[in-house]
Amino acid sequence: MSLFNIIQGGMGVGVSNWTLANAVASMGQLGVVSGTGLAVVFARRLQMGDPGGHLRQAIEAFPYPKIARDLFDHFFIPGGKATGKSFKPTHVPDYPFSEAISGLTVVANFVEVWLAKQGHRGVVGINYLEKIQLPTLAQLFGAMLAGVDYVLMGAGIPRSIPGAIDALAAGKVAELKLDVEGAAADESWINRFDPADFCPEAAPILKRPQFLAIVSSATLAMTLARKSNGTVDGFVVESSVAGGHNAPPRGPMHLSESGEPVYSQRDDAELDKIKALGKPFYLAGGCATADKLSEALALGASGIQVGTAFAFCEESGISDDLKKRVIEMNRGSGVRVFTDPAASPTSFPFKVVQIEGTISDADVFASRKRVCDMGYLRRAYRKPDGTLGHRCAAEPVDAYVRKGGVEADTVGRKCVCNALFSTIGLGQISRAGEIEPALVTAGSSQIDLMQFFPPGQDTYSAADVIRVLTTPLNKSAV
């Protein structure tokens, strides 16, 4: 762990892609790919024609060739799909996790990690959301087949993940209890993944990756360190200014005049208690300066996690047009980031960059027809007949209410799944020819992106970010 001081954040859907993680890992820091929705990312990249042939190269390296080739044959479109044509649908995650989507999930996670690890001796991690439970075990297995070095997880309490990693590394059945709204105390639904069922031959013994839990408080860190079903190897400690999903404020939710959650000293992470656990930890949220890295090290942290600075560099998956618009705002009056308490169907506050024409635009949001055709952020609930159902507060209101949901919970909810795919240029196109609106997330701390630009350049690279962040450390070593 002491070999790197910077963790590149695992952002969004496909923002932290293999290209970005590869570049960061090549420079001796921890490159991280986002594991969210990788099955769909992989399928849609194949339908775009796999420019450069990178996916095909990774598929050839997959240890069970027929599984990967069948997926390639199903989704690949030579030269890419026609402009204006919809992407082929993929299976919505369901319980029990179907064989069809399980194979796609394993291969997709293998491909992303395998590509991120090529051409260097650095370390690569993958980031998952605890709230998205159904694909988790298949995702882990795919990443571990590719030799992933670190698994990072937040947006929940991932107490069962270390044990699942241990089981998969040993070639054994991994289990994960699902969070089900309305379940009785004596009821449980268990998601299982058996490597022996997936592998055409004996299940392999795999390297166990290090597990870093993403937390916002000492209480959660202590709970995970003491009560997880396996070893938690370290922590990423996120403050409330970090981008993406945020932990809600402790206690009753209070909103500012602008409608954002109000955080107070109660939400400070109490770093002395986290340090006392004796495990490496990294600070995240507003840390993208050389001084912040030095401060983190002085506080006893092993380093920092940085997201926003990497999100708008050349290698990230955000479309070039959106990058350019955010950079221009950064040059001008500044980037406005709204911590939206309602945007995400998960009910976690979600930071949204305010950009005209994206789903942050009230008119765009109001004009979008509600649809839930991806289902990653659906929440499991117990039906009256005792079976398991799924609902999403961003789906059509009538459907949500019919499933027992409360209509008030649908107000302001955005289809984060579809929007984030549009952010990386893989947005679905409706039958009417309309593309899903994008959503951009970033930290609310005003980061000066201009500090990363080389003289005379209008873009910057991941290497430029690392160079700027580590300059004082380099100088002190001379």
Salt bridges, closest charged atoms under 4 A:
ASP50 OD2 - ARG56 NE 2.87
GLU60 OE1 - ARG69 NH2 3.52
ASP70 OD2 - LYS66 NZ 2.69
ASP94 OD1 - HIS390 ND1 3.48
GLU112 OE1 - ARG45 NH1 2.65
ASP149 OD2 - LYS117 NZ 2.75
ASP149 OD1 - LYS207 NZ 2.52
ASP166 OD1 - ARG208 NE 2.69
GLU175 OE2 - ARG192 NE 2.71
GLU181 OE2 - ARG379 NE 3.13
GLU181 OE1 - ARG391 NH2 2.98
GLU187 OE1 - ARG382 NE 2.79
ASP233 OD2 - ARG208 NH1 2.94
GLU270 OE2 - LYS273 NZ 3.20
GLU295 OE1 - LYS292 NZ 3.76
GLU328 OE2 - ARG331 NH1 2.75
ASP340 OD2 - LYS414 NZ 3.39
GLU395 OE1 - LYS403 NZ 2.94
GLU436 OE1 - ARG368 NE 2.68
ASP464 OD1 - ARG467 NH2 3.21
